[in-house]
Amino acid sequence: MVDSVENFQAAKPLVIDQSSSIQPEDLSVLFNLYLPFLGAKAYALYQFFYEEKKGAGQVPASFQNHYLILDSLSLSAPDFVRARKALEGLALLKSYQGQQMGQEKMRYVLQKPLSAAAFFKEDLLSGLLFHYVGEERYLALAKRYQQNAGPRLNAEQDVSASFLSVFDLPESSQKPKVALNDQAAERPRTGFSQLSFDFDGMAELVHGTTVDKIQKARELILTQQVLYGLNEAEMATAVTRSINLDDHEVNKQAFLAYLAQTWASKKQEKQLAEMEKSPAVDSKEQPVAQPAQRTGNKKLAGLYRAANELSPIDFIWQIKQQNSGYVTQNERRMLNDLVANRILPVPAINMLTYLILVDMDQADLKRNLLDTIANSWAKAGVRTAEDAFAAIMAHNKKSKERTSQPKSGWNRQPVKKEPAFTSNEAASQQKVDSDAVKDALKLMKNYKTKD
């Protein structure tokens, strides 16, 4: 934002312009769909800017100061700043500060609202509208703006290709990691300060409370962001729908319940869609698996990619889906605690899930086992998916050596027992034989990553 309430100067000159032509149907969308959560003052400010620019014709509308706007709309300086920020947050206005002929000046550029069709496809905006107007009004507005796209087919399904299913990264982009010794670049996201998630930007999108109240729940929100892998818009919707109406605080239980319910419903829809078209998928996937087995590296690369790109909840769901299982409430709670403790980055957490459910062939995560290995890996400095896999293979090799040793012998030397995964350096220095790698990778032959 350009100005805060403290440094806003009503005496500063301004010009009003618009990025593209705004039609009456755009104003209709603004009134019916944006107004309920935009607010009357912000709506009035947009309408004022529109009328003044329209009256100026092809040139920007100019004002010597902001006083006419404040007086015409009965706005105080804080009201004006809040209304302007609301428009900016919804991409309805761009504000610029600069100089013209040695004088400080503001330039406001109006942006077109989304079309009705694009509005209802945008989860955040349509979710806010539903929150503020209720189901009955929401359905009435949706019906009003519904376009006649023709009748649907019987049992119609969307079979459009996604971007990553058509375009793949070239092999030249798979660079060797020998020269990448910068720890800051490779350091996984253990601390919340290292996240690419824009918390302040998310907080600006939340309605029904203040930024200060959202800051109180910062640790909770960031933990769930890592756990579910949500973007700013999705998280803002979750927070907005979890605000108490009396004190405007974030309701922790409602917030967690909303995330779990929304995530579960989306995964169930995806699973049902995949089940309906599973025969076609099986026949197409069969020839694709053969070249991967010749190289012996694509499976491992797929595991690393899944560990690096998927959130802990999405990663365990994919494994459970392959085993016809489901993610339990206890597993979700254990992963939540592991993320909140910040002792392992997300890729290491995902590889820990892989170790227990796939390598150890456990039906679900066990609290004691999970905590023991997590603490051991944290002590050993396991940071990446590659570190974790090396530790898994080293542990398996040690286990085979113990079972192959003779039980008696006069010259048998005492063996000092080390806790599992105590030395990641030793694990990474060991050369993992190709047969052991292939055995581990066979367990993930049906594993799928996101498109």
C-alpha positions as CSV (number, residue, x, y, z in Angstrom):
1,M,0.0,0.0,0.0
2,V,1.2,3.5,-0.8
3,D,-0.2,5.4,2.2
4,S,-1.1,4.5,5.7
5,V,-3.7,6.4,7.7
6,E,-0.8,8.3,9.5
7,N,0.9,9.7,6.4
8,F,-2.1,10.2,4.1
9,Q,-2.2,13.8,3.0
10,A,-5.6,15.1,1.9
11,A,-4.0,18.2,0.4
12,K,-2.0,16.2,-2.1
13,P,-3.1,16.6,-5.8
14,L,-4.3,13.5,-7.7
15,V,-5.3,12.3,-11.1
16,I,-7.9,9.5,-11.8
17,D,-7.5,7.2,-14.8
18,Q,-8.7,3.7,-15.8
19,S,-6.8,0.7,-17.3
20,S,-9.6,-0.2,-19.7
21,S,-13.1,0.6,-20.7
22,I,-15.6,0.0,-17.9
23,Q,-19.1,-1.0,-19.2
24,P,-22.5,-0.8,-17.4
25,E,-22.5,-4.6,-17.0
26,D,-19.2,-4.3,-15.1
27,L,-20.9,-1.9,-12.7
28,S,-23.8,-4.3,-12.3
29,V,-21.4,-7.1,-11.3
30,L,-19.7,-4.7,-8.9
31,F,-23.0,-3.8,-7.2
32,N,-24.5,-7.2,-7.0
33,L,-21.4,-9.4,-6.4
34,Y,-18.7,-7.2,-4.9
35,L,-20.7,-4.8,-2.7
36,P,-21.7,-7.3,0.1
37,F,-18.1,-7.7,1.2
38,L,-16.5,-4.6,-0.3
39,G,-18.5,-2.3,1.8
40,A,-20.6,0.8,1.0
41,K,-17.7,3.3,1.4
42,A,-15.4,1.5,-0.9
43,Y,-18.2,1.0,-3.4
44,A,-19.0,4.7,-3.3
45,L,-15.3,5.6,-3.8
46,Y,-15.1,3.4,-6.9
47,Q,-18.3,4.9,-8.3
48,F,-17.0,8.4,-7.6
49,F,-13.7,7.7,-9.4
50,Y,-15.6,6.1,-12.3
51,E,-18.0,9.1,-12.8
52,E,-15.2,11.6,-12.6
53,K,-13.1,9.8,-15.2
54,K,-16.1,9.3,-17.4
55,G,-16.8,13.1,-17.2
56,A,-13.1,13.9,-18.1
57,G,-13.4,11.9,-21.4
58,Q,-10.2,10.7,-22.9
59,V,-7.9,12.4,-20.4
60,P,-7.4,11.6,-16.7
61,A,-9.5,13.5,-14.2
62,S,-7.4,15.9,-12.2
63,F,-7.9,17.4,-8.7
64,Q,-5.9,19.8,-6.7
65,N,-6.5,17.8,-3.5
66,H,-8.6,15.1,-1.9
67,Y,-11.0,17.3,0.0
68,L,-13.7,17.2,-2.7
69,I,-13.7,13.4,-2.5
70,L,-13.9,13.4,1.3
71,D,-16.7,16.0,1.4
72,S,-18.7,14.5,-1.4
73,L,-18.7,11.0,0.2
74,S,-18.7,12.2,3.8
75,L,-15.5,10.3,4.4
76,S,-12.9,10.9,7.1
77,A,-9.2,10.4,6.2
78,P,-9.1,6.9,7.8
79,D,-12.3,6.0,6.0
80,F,-10.8,7.0,2.7
81,V,-7.6,5.0,3.3
82,R,-9.6,1.9,4.3
83,A,-11.9,2.2,1.4
84,R,-9.0,2.6,-1.0
85,K,-7.2,-0.4,0.4
86,A,-10.3,-2.5,0.1
87,L,-10.4,-1.6,-3.6
88,E,-6.7,-2.4,-4.0
89,G,-7.0,-5.7,-2.2
90,L,-9.7,-6.8,-4.6
91,A,-7.7,-5.7,-7.7
92,L,-10.3,-2.9,-8.4
93,L,-7.8,0.0,-8.0
94,K,-4.1,0.6,-8.5
95,S,-2.5,3.5,-6.5
96,Y,0.7,5.2,-7.5
97,Q,2.7,7.9,-5.9
98,G,5.2,10.1,-7.7
99,Q,6.1,13.6,-8.8
100,Q,5.0,15.9,-11.6
101,M,6.7,19.2,-12.2
102,G,8.4,18.9,-8.8
103,Q,5.2,18.4,-6.9
104,E,4.1,15.2,-5.1
105,K,1.0,13.7,-6.7
106,M,-1.1,10.6,-6.5
107,R,-2.4,8.6,-9.5
108,Y,-5.4,6.3,-9.1
109,V,-6.1,3.8,-11.9
110,L,-9.5,2.0,-11.9
111,Q,-9.5,-1.7,-12.8
112,K,-12.4,-3.6,-14.3
113,P,-14.2,-6.1,-12.0
114,L,-14.1,-9.7,-13.0
115,S,-16.9,-10.9,-15.2
116,A,-19.7,-12.8,-13.5
117,A,-18.5,-16.1,-14.9
118,A,-15.0,-15.5,-13.7
119,F,-16.2,-14.3,-10.3
120,F,-18.1,-17.5,-9.5
121,K,-15.1,-19.6,-10.6
122,E,-12.9,-17.7,-8.2
123,D,-13.1,-19.6,-4.9
124,L,-12.1,-16.7,-2.6
125,L,-14.5,-14.1,-4.0
126,S,-17.4,-16.4,-4.4
127,G,-16.7,-17.9,-1.0
128,L,-16.8,-14.4,0.5
129,L,-20.1,-13.6,-1.2
130,F,-21.6,-16.8,0.1
131,H,-20.4,-15.9,3.6
132,Y,-21.9,-12.5,3.6
133,V,-25.2,-13.0,1.8
134,G,-26.1,-16.6,2.7
135,E,-27.1,-19.6,0.5
136,E,-30.4,-18.4,-0.7
137,R,-29.2,-15.0,-2.0
138,Y,-26.0,-16.6,-3.4
139,L,-28.0,-19.1,-5.5
140,A,-30.3,-16.4,-6.7
141,L,-27.3,-14.3,-7.9
142,A,-25.6,-17.3,-9.5
143,K,-28.8,-18.1,-11.4
144,R,-29.2,-14.5,-12.5
145,Y,-25.7,-14.4,-14.1
146,Q,-25.7,-18.0,-15.3
147,Q,-24.8,-18.1,-18.9
148,N,-26.5,-20.5,-21.4
149,A,-23.7,-22.8,-22.3
150,G,-25.8,-25.5,-23.8
151,P,-27.1,-28.7,-22.2
152,R,-24.6,-31.1,-20.5
153,L,-23.9,-34.6,-21.7
154,N,-25.0,-37.6,-19.7
155,A,-22.4,-38.5,-17.1
156,E,-20.3,-35.6,-18.4
157,Q,-16.7,-35.5,-17.1
158,D,-13.9,-33.0,-17.7
159,V,-11.1,-34.8,-19.5
160,S,-9.1,-31.7,-20.5
161,A,-5.4,-32.1,-20.3
162,S,-3.5,-30.2,-17.6
163,F,-0.3,-28.2,-18.3
164,L,2.1,-30.6,-16.8
165,S,0.5,-33.6,-18.5
166,V,1.4,-32.1,-21.8
167,F,4.6,-30.1,-21.2
168,D,7.5,-31.6,-19.3
169,L,10.7,-30.1,-18.2
170,P,13.6,-30.7,-20.6
171,E,16.3,-33.1,-19.6
172,S,18.8,-30.3,-19.7
173,S,17.1,-28.7,-16.7
174,Q,17.9,-31.6,-14.5
175,K,21.2,-30.2,-13.4
176,P,23.7,-32.0,-11.2
177,K,23.8,-30.8,-7.7
178,V,27.6,-31.0,-7.3
179,A,28.1,-27.3,-7.6
180,L,25.1,-26.3,-5.4
181,N,26.8,-26.0,-2.1
182,D,24.9,-23.0,-0.9
183,Q,23.1,-24.2,2.2
184,A,20.7,-21.2,2.1
185,A,19.5,-22.2,-1.3
186,E,19.0,-25.9,-0.5
187,R,17.8,-25.4,3.1
188,P,14.3,-26.8,3.4
189,R,11.5,-24.9,5.0
190,T,11.8,-25.9,8.6
191,G,11.4,-22.4,10.0
192,F,8.2,-20.4,9.2
193,S,10.3,-17.4,8.3
194,Q,11.6,-19.3,5.3
195,L,8.2,-19.9,3.8
196,S,7.2,-18.3,0.5
197,F,3.8,-17.8,1.9
198,D,2.8,-14.1,2.1
199,F,1.1,-13.9,5.5
200,D,0.5,-10.2,5.4
201,G,-1.0,-10.4,2.0
202,M,-3.2,-13.2,3.2
203,A,-4.3,-11.2,6.2
204,E,-5.4,-8.3,3.9
205,L,-7.8,-10.7,2.1
206,V,-9.5,-11.8,5.3
207,H,-12.8,-10.1,6.2
208,G,-14.7,-9.9,9.4
209,T,-11.7,-9.1,11.7
210,T,-8.6,-7.0,12.1
211,V,-5.0,-7.8,11.1
212,D,-4.0,-7.7,14.8
213,K,-6.4,-10.4,15.7
214,I,-5.1,-12.5,12.8
215,Q,-1.6,-12.0,14.0
216,K,-2.6,-13.8,17.3
217,A,-3.2,-16.9,15.3
218,R,-0.1,-16.6,13.1
219,E,1.6,-19.8,14.4
220,L,-1.6,-21.8,13.9
221,I,-2.2,-20.5,10.4
222,L,1.4,-21.1,9.2
223,T,1.4,-24.6,10.7
224,Q,-1.7,-25.5,8.7
225,Q,-0.4,-23.8,5.6
226,V,2.7,-26.1,5.7
227,L,0.5,-29.1,6.6
228,Y,-2.0,-28.7,3.8
229,G,0.0,-26.6,1.3
230,L,-2.6,-23.9,0.8
231,N,-2.0,-20.6,-1.1
232,E,-2.8,-17.2,0.3
233,A,-6.3,-17.1,-1.2
234,E,-7.3,-20.5,0.0
235,M,-6.0,-19.7,3.5
236,A,-7.8,-16.4,3.6
237,T,-11.1,-18.2,2.8
238,A,-10.5,-20.7,5.6
239,V,-9.7,-17.9,8.1
240,T,-12.7,-15.8,7.1
241,R,-15.1,-18.7,7.6
242,S,-13.7,-19.3,11.0
243,I,-14.1,-15.8,12.6
244,N,-16.2,-15.5,15.7
245,L,-19.1,-13.1,15.2
246,D,-18.9,-11.8,18.8
247,D,-15.3,-11.1,19.4
248,H,-14.0,-11.4,15.8
249,E,-11.2,-13.8,16.9
250,V,-10.1,-16.8,14.9
251,N,-11.9,-19.8,16.2
252,K,-9.2,-22.5,16.3
253,Q,-11.6,-25.5,16.4
254,A,-13.8,-24.1,13.6
255,F,-10.6,-23.3,11.6
256,L,-9.2,-26.8,11.9
257,A,-12.6,-28.4,11.3
258,Y,-13.1,-26.4,8.1
259,L,-9.6,-27.3,6.7
260,A,-10.1,-31.0,7.5
261,Q,-13.6,-31.1,6.0
262,T,-12.7,-29.1,2.9
263,W,-9.5,-31.1,2.2
264,A,-11.4,-34.4,2.8
265,S,-14.2,-33.5,0.4
266,K,-11.8,-32.4,-2.3
267,K,-9.8,-35.6,-2.0
268,Q,-13.0,-37.7,-2.0
269,E,-14.2,-36.0,-5.2
270,K,-10.8,-36.6,-6.8
271,Q,-10.8,-40.2,-5.8
272,L,-14.3,-40.9,-7.1
273,A,-13.4,-39.2,-10.4
274,E,-10.3,-41.4,-10.7
275,M,-12.3,-44.6,-9.8
276,E,-14.7,-43.8,-12.6
277,K,-12.0,-43.6,-15.3
278,S,-9.6,-46.2,-13.8
279,P,-9.9,-48.8,-16.6
280,A,-8.7,-46.3,-19.2
281,V,-5.9,-45.2,-16.9
282,D,-4.6,-48.7,-16.2
283,S,-4.3,-49.5,-19.9
284,K,-2.4,-46.3,-20.6
285,E,-0.1,-46.5,-17.7
286,Q,1.1,-49.9,-18.4
287,P,3.5,-49.1,-21.3
288,V,4.8,-46.0,-19.5
289,A,6.2,-48.0,-16.6
290,Q,8.5,-50.0,-18.7
291,P,11.1,-47.4,-19.7
292,A,11.3,-46.2,-16.1
293,Q,12.4,-49.7,-15.0
294,R,15.3,-49.7,-17.6
295,T,16.9,-46.6,-16.1
296,G,16.2,-47.3,-12.5
297,N,16.3,-43.6,-11.6
298,K,13.0,-42.2,-12.7
299,K,11.1,-43.9,-9.8
300,L,13.6,-42.5,-7.3
301,A,13.3,-39.0,-8.9
302,G,9.5,-39.3,-8.7
303,L,9.8,-40.1,-5.0
304,Y,12.0,-37.1,-4.4
305,R,9.7,-34.9,-6.4
306,A,6.7,-36.0,-4.5
307,A,8.5,-35.4,-1.1
308,N,9.6,-32.0,-2.2
309,E,6.4,-30.7,-3.8
310,L,3.6,-32.3,-1.8
311,S,2.3,-31.1,1.5
312,P,2.5,-33.7,4.3
313,I,-1.2,-34.3,4.2
314,D,-1.3,-34.7,0.4
315,F,1.8,-37.0,0.5
316,I,0.3,-39.4,3.0
317,W,-3.1,-39.3,1.2
318,Q,-1.5,-40.5,-2.0
319,I,0.2,-43.4,-0.3
320,K,-3.1,-44.3,1.5
321,Q,-5.0,-44.1,-1.7
322,Q,-2.7,-46.7,-3.4
323,N,-3.3,-49.0,-0.4
324,S,-7.1,-48.4,-0.5
325,G,-6.9,-46.8,2.9
326,Y,-7.7,-43.4,4.4
327,V,-5.9,-40.8,6.5
328,T,-7.0,-41.1,10.1
329,Q,-7.6,-38.2,12.5
330,N,-4.6,-39.4,14.6
331,E,-2.3,-39.4,11.6
332,R,-3.4,-35.9,10.8
333,R,-2.8,-34.8,14.4
334,M,0.7,-36.5,14.4
335,L,1.8,-34.7,11.2
336,N,0.4,-31.4,12.6
337,D,2.5,-31.8,15.7
338,L,5.6,-32.7,13.7
339,V,5.2,-29.6,11.5
340,A,4.5,-27.4,14.6
341,N,7.7,-28.7,16.3
342,R,9.8,-27.6,13.3
343,I,12.5,-30.2,13.9
344,L,12.3,-31.6,10.3
345,P,11.6,-29.9,6.9
346,V,8.6,-30.9,4.9
347,P,10.6,-33.2,2.5
348,A,12.1,-35.1,5.4
349,I,8.6,-35.4,7.0
350,N,7.3,-36.9,3.8
351,M,10.1,-39.3,3.6
352,L,9.5,-40.3,7.2
353,T,5.9,-41.1,6.2
354,Y,7.2,-43.2,3.3
355,L,9.6,-45.1,5.5
356,I,6.8,-46.1,8.0
357,L,4.0,-46.8,5.6
358,V,5.9,-48.2,2.6
359,D,9.3,-49.4,3.6
360,M,8.2,-50.8,7.0
361,D,4.8,-51.8,5.5
362,Q,2.8,-50.4,8.4
363,A,-0.9,-49.8,8.0
364,D,-0.8,-46.4,9.7
365,L,1.6,-44.1,11.5
366,K,2.5,-45.0,15.0
367,R,3.2,-42.2,17.5
368,N,6.2,-43.7,19.3
369,L,7.8,-44.9,16.1
370,L,7.3,-41.6,14.4
371,D,8.7,-39.6,17.3
372,T,11.7,-41.9,17.7
373,I,12.8,-41.7,14.0
374,A,12.0,-38.0,13.8
375,N,14.2,-37.2,16.8
376,S,17.0,-39.4,15.4
377,W,16.9,-37.8,12.0
378,A,16.9,-34.3,13.5
379,K,19.9,-35.3,15.6
380,A,21.7,-36.7,12.5
381,G,20.9,-33.5,10.4
382,V,18.6,-35.0,7.9
383,R,17.4,-32.1,5.9
384,T,16.4,-33.2,2.3
385,A,14.6,-36.1,0.7
386,E,18.0,-37.4,-0.5
387,D,19.4,-37.3,3.1
388,A,16.4,-39.2,4.3
389,F,16.6,-41.9,1.6
390,A,20.3,-42.4,2.3
391,A,19.5,-42.8,6.0
392,I,16.8,-45.4,5.2
393,M,19.1,-47.4,3.0
394,A,21.9,-47.3,5.5
395,H,19.5,-48.5,8.3
396,N,18.3,-51.3,6.1
397,K,21.8,-52.4,5.3
398,K,22.7,-52.4,9.0
399,S,19.6,-54.5,9.8
400,K,20.6,-57.1,7.1
401,E,24.2,-57.2,8.5
402,R,22.9,-57.9,12.1
403,T,20.6,-60.7,10.9
404,S,23.4,-62.3,8.9
405,Q,26.0,-62.4,11.7
406,P,26.6,-65.9,13.4
407,K,25.0,-66.2,16.8
408,S,28.1,-67.9,18.3
409,G,31.9,-67.9,17.8
410,W,34.9,-67.6,20.1
411,N,36.4,-64.7,18.1
412,R,33.1,-62.7,17.8
413,Q,33.7,-59.1,18.7
414,P,31.1,-57.2,20.7
415,V,29.1,-54.9,18.5
416,K,28.2,-51.5,19.9
417,K,24.5,-50.8,19.2
418,E,23.7,-47.4,17.8
419,P,20.2,-45.8,17.7
420,A,18.6,-45.9,14.3
421,F,19.6,-43.2,11.8
422,T,22.2,-41.7,14.2
423,S,24.7,-40.6,11.6
424,N,23.4,-39.1,8.3
425,E,27.0,-38.4,7.2
426,A,27.9,-42.0,7.4
427,A,24.8,-42.9,5.6
428,S,25.4,-40.5,2.7
429,Q,29.0,-41.7,2.3
430,Q,27.9,-45.3,1.8
431,K,27.4,-46.4,-1.8
432,V,24.0,-47.9,-2.1
433,D,24.0,-50.9,-4.4
434,S,21.6,-50.8,-7.2
435,D,19.7,-54.0,-6.2
436,A,18.8,-52.5,-2.8
437,V,17.5,-49.3,-4.5
438,K,15.4,-51.3,-7.0
439,D,13.8,-53.3,-4.1
440,A,12.8,-50.0,-2.4
441,L,11.5,-48.5,-5.5
442,K,9.3,-51.4,-6.4
443,L,7.1,-50.3,-3.5
444,M,6.4,-47.0,-5.1
445,K,5.8,-48.2,-8.7
446,N,2.1,-47.1,-8.5
447,Y,2.9,-43.9,-6.8
448,K,1.5,-40.8,-8.4
449,T,2.5,-37.2,-8.0
450,K,0.4,-34.1,-8.8
451,D,0.1,-33.0,-12.4
